[in-house]
Amino acid sequence: MATIKIKQIGSPIRRPASQKKILISLGLGKMNRIVEIQDTPETRGAIAKLPHMVAVID
């Protein structure tokens, strides 16, 4: 299955708890951290909920 790289570009400080949980589930939590995860509809949905905090890197 295909993978995508995600970089955290926004801070979780002063964000709702639900957004912090989504970041942790993606394997993020600290600024400028990059993770490579499988490209599934579930991960795409999580990324869509945090467009101000994460970026997809090619």
N, CA, C and O of each residue as an XYZ file, in Angstrom:
232
protein
N       0.836     -1.185      0.000
C       0.000      0.000      0.000
C       0.880      1.248      0.000
O       1.999      1.222      0.513
N       0.392      2.300     -0.555
C       1.144      3.549     -0.664
C       1.300      4.208      0.705
O       0.477      4.019      1.601
N       2.364      4.977      0.843
C       2.589      5.713      2.079
C       2.683      7.206      1.768
O       2.970      7.605      0.640
N       2.434      8.015      2.790
C       2.561      9.459      2.653
C       3.377      9.987      3.830
O       3.391      9.396      4.910
N       4.051     11.103      3.601
C       4.808     11.759      4.661
C       4.016     12.965      5.128
O       3.516     13.754      4.325
N       3.911     13.090      6.445
C       3.166     14.192      7.044
C       4.106     14.945      7.974
O       4.862     14.339      8.734
N       4.052     16.270      7.906
C       4.862     17.115      8.767
C       3.941     17.985      9.609
O       2.976     18.556      9.102
N       4.246     18.081     10.897
C       3.466     18.947     11.765
C       3.982     20.371     11.632
O       5.164     20.634     11.850
N       3.094     21.285     11.275
C       3.487     22.675     11.077
C       2.821     23.615     12.075
O       3.131     24.807     12.093
N       1.916     23.106     12.903
C       1.224     23.930     13.879
C       1.355     23.352     15.267
O       1.505     22.142     15.440
N       1.297     24.221     16.250
C       1.439     23.806     17.638
C       0.106     23.327     18.207
O      -0.938     23.896     17.888
N       0.126     22.285     19.047
C      -1.108     21.823     19.679
C      -1.485     22.639     20.917
O      -2.489     22.347     21.567
N      -0.698     23.643     21.243
C      -1.005     24.476     22.409
C      -2.276     25.281     22.130
O      -2.436     25.846     21.048
N      -3.161     25.328     23.095
C      -4.450     26.034     23.024
C      -5.349     25.494     21.906
O      -6.090     26.252     21.279
N      -5.281     24.223     21.669
C      -6.169     23.566     20.705
C      -7.102     22.637     21.473
O      -6.769     22.215     22.581
N      -8.254     22.312     20.915
C      -9.169     21.373     21.575
C      -8.519     20.003     21.773
O      -7.632     19.597     21.021
N      -8.981     19.321     22.789
C      -8.426     18.003     23.113
C      -8.594     17.021     21.953
O      -7.739     16.160     21.744
N      -9.679     17.143     21.206
C      -9.901     16.223     20.088
C      -8.816     16.382     19.021
O      -8.388     15.393     18.426
N      -8.367     17.623     18.773
C      -7.312     17.842     17.788
C      -5.977     17.290     18.284
O      -5.194     16.766     17.493
N      -5.714     17.402     19.573
C      -4.484     16.836     20.140
C      -4.477     15.315     19.998
O      -3.442     14.716     19.703
N      -5.635     14.697     20.208
C      -5.732     13.242     20.084
C      -5.499     12.795     18.646
O      -4.878     11.759     18.410
N      -5.992     13.569     17.687
C      -5.776     13.238     16.282
C      -4.288     13.320     15.942
O      -3.763     12.461     15.233
N      -3.609     14.355     16.450
C      -2.169     14.483     16.210
C      -1.416     13.281     16.764
O      -0.545     12.724     16.096
N      -1.751     12.886     17.975
C      -1.074     11.744     18.599
C      -1.348     10.468     17.811
O      -0.454      9.639     17.643
N      -2.586     10.305     17.323
C      -2.913      9.102     16.560
C      -2.153      9.053     15.237
O      -1.896      7.970     14.711
N      -1.790     10.219     14.694
C      -0.987     10.264     13.468
C       0.501     10.072     13.748
O       1.298      9.967     12.816
N       0.879     10.026     15.019
C       2.283      9.841     15.365
C       3.030     11.150     15.502
O       4.261     11.169     15.496
N       2.299     12.246     15.626
C       2.917     13.562     15.745
C       2.730     14.070     17.174
O       2.204     13.353     18.024
N       3.157     15.291     17.435
C       2.980     15.873     18.759
C       3.952     16.997     19.031
O       3.723     17.825     19.913
N       5.039     17.030     18.276
C       6.015     18.103     18.418
C       6.207     18.781     17.070
O       6.063     18.155     16.020
N       6.530     20.045     17.111
C       6.686     20.844     15.898
C       7.762     20.268     14.974
O       8.787     19.763     15.430
N       7.508     20.355     13.682
C       8.421     19.955     12.613
C       8.758     18.471     12.596
O       9.728     18.073     11.950
N       8.000     17.664     13.274
C       8.207     16.219     13.237
C       7.590     15.673     11.958
O       6.510     16.101     11.552
N       8.275     14.733     11.329
C       7.807     14.127     10.083
C       7.614     12.633     10.314
O       8.488     11.965     10.868
N       6.465     12.114      9.887
C       6.192     10.683      9.976
C       5.749     10.178      8.614
O       5.212     10.930      7.801
N       5.978      8.908      8.381
C       5.537      8.259      7.145
C       4.533      7.188      7.530
O       4.860      6.240      8.244
N       3.304      7.349      7.050
C       2.231      6.418      7.391
C       1.534      5.944      6.119
O       1.706      6.518      5.044
N       0.742      4.881      6.269
C       0.022      4.341      5.116
C      -1.082      5.296      4.685
O      -1.728      5.938      5.513
N      -1.281      5.377      3.399
C      -2.287      6.260      2.825
C      -3.620      5.524      2.764
O      -3.887      4.783      1.818
N      -4.457      5.734      3.785
C      -5.778      5.122      3.845
C      -6.827      6.221      3.958
O      -6.490      7.361      4.276
N      -8.083      5.899      3.705
C      -9.132      6.910      3.860
C      -9.216      7.467      5.288
O      -9.575      8.628      5.486
N      -8.881      6.632      6.275
C      -8.930      7.080      7.659
C      -7.867      8.133      7.936
O      -8.141      9.133      8.600
N      -6.646      7.915      7.429
C      -5.591      8.906      7.649
C      -5.856     10.177      6.863
O      -5.558     11.272      7.339
N      -6.415     10.047      5.660
C      -6.764     11.234      4.880
C      -7.840     12.057      5.599
O      -7.811     13.287      5.561
N      -8.780     11.383      6.248
C      -9.808     12.086      7.006
C      -9.236     12.815      8.207
O      -9.655     13.930      8.518
N      -8.268     12.183      8.892
C      -7.620     12.826     10.037
C      -6.832     14.047      9.591
O      -6.826     15.070     10.276
N      -6.171     13.945      8.454
C      -5.407     15.077      7.925
C      -6.355     16.207      7.529
O      -6.035     17.381      7.716
N      -7.505     15.862      6.989
C      -8.474     16.876      6.576
C      -9.037     17.647      7.763
O      -9.468     18.790      7.608
N      -9.038     17.043      8.939
C      -9.525     17.735     10.128
C      -8.497     18.700     10.707
O      -8.845     19.548     11.529
N      -7.238     18.585     10.290
C      -6.173     19.432     10.829
C      -5.388     20.137      9.726
O      -4.158     20.073      9.728
N      -6.047     20.801      8.793
C      -5.278     21.427      7.708
C      -4.387     22.559      8.180
O      -3.428     22.917      7.496
N      -4.689     23.132      9.348
C      -3.897     24.237      9.893
C      -2.715     23.754     10.723
O      -1.897     24.563     11.161
N      -2.612     22.430     10.948
C      -1.556     21.906     11.801
C      -0.647     20.898     11.119
O       0.458     20.657     11.606
N      -1.063     20.303     10.017
C      -0.237     19.309      9.340
C      -0.167     19.605      7.846
O      -1.055     20.241      7.279
N       0.902     19.134      7.228
C       1.085     19.288      5.789
C       1.580     17.974      5.218
O       2.391     17.286      5.838
N       1.094     17.627      4.036
C       1.546     16.425      3.349
C       2.767     16.806      2.517
O       2.743     17.758      1.737
N       3.823     16.040      2.708
C       5.101     16.307      2.015
C       5.301     15.229      0.951
O       5.028     14.054      1.196
N       5.772     15.623     -0.212
C       6.044     14.652     -1.282
C       7.436     14.106     -1.154
O       7.850     13.276     -1.962
